[in-house]
Amino acid sequence: MNRDWIATARTLSQALPYLQRYDGATVVIKFGGHAMLGDEGMENFARDIVLMRQVGVNPVVVHGGGPMINQMLAKLGVVSEFVGGKRVTDAATVEVVEMVLSGQVNKQIVQAINAQGGQAVGLSGKDANLMVCEFADPALGFVGDPVEVNTGFLRKLADAEIIPVIAPIGTGRKGETFNVNGDTAAGAIAGALRADRLLLLTDVEGVKDGDGKLLTNLNAAAIQRLTADGVIAGGMIPKTETALAAIEAGVRAVVILDGRAPNACLLELYTEHGAGTLIRAV
């Protein structure tokens, strides 16, 4: 008998406890712009999401698209500034951001999931008042912080076995359009749903110590200590801040992992070893 077939059967058998563990669980997946580059990566991600839905998980995909936004802004000759890692978004920029995220990136992900046999629907925070926002900081312009999430609508989609793919565009109470940081949007949605897991897929393997070694398990106290010591720095700060806020809101655990690695989501959920950095409250 072919050894590869035997290995595959053994892997499936070993996954049984984890398949049972996550049956019916809500898992929010933030698919970062840097993690989604390339057709093969998109196809692998889509297959993983469809498999998760097939075995009883309720996946909610929230995506970014920073590199795609940068390309379009450059093409249009629009110059962007960043403050604290967030894009300053004036009225002209928010139109471009919405066009790229809701129109281009969102539909690519939806199409990829549907091509693998899933039932995905593309949304933004404007749809069904899914993500109502307020101004995050006047200096940032139309950058929003989510203050309300329409969880009832998302639960109806889960009951219908439909996979929501959400662009991080929010709506204001006065009809404003807000650009929302993708990690922030995913954390807010995961917290509102009290998700079992929030997976933050990015272009690094997780949080590392001062020697560059991957830290596989962290709690809130450790993250605060590593941040104060300057070990957690740069673009990892907003991700760990999102993780802590999500856990405080009721998410069981958050994982920061490399979305470019094949089957990253499956490795995290359905193997003993897992992937990336697991963050819990204590």
Helices and strands as residue ranges (DSSP letters): H 3-14, H 16-21, E 26-31, H 39-54, E 58-63, H 66-76, E 82-83, E 86-87, H 91-98, I 99-105, H 106-115, E 120-124, G 127-129, E 131-135, G 138-140, E 144-149, H 151-159, E 163-167, E 169-172, E 177-179, H 182-193, E 197-202, E 217-219, H 220-228, H 236-249, E 253-258, H 264-270, E 277-280
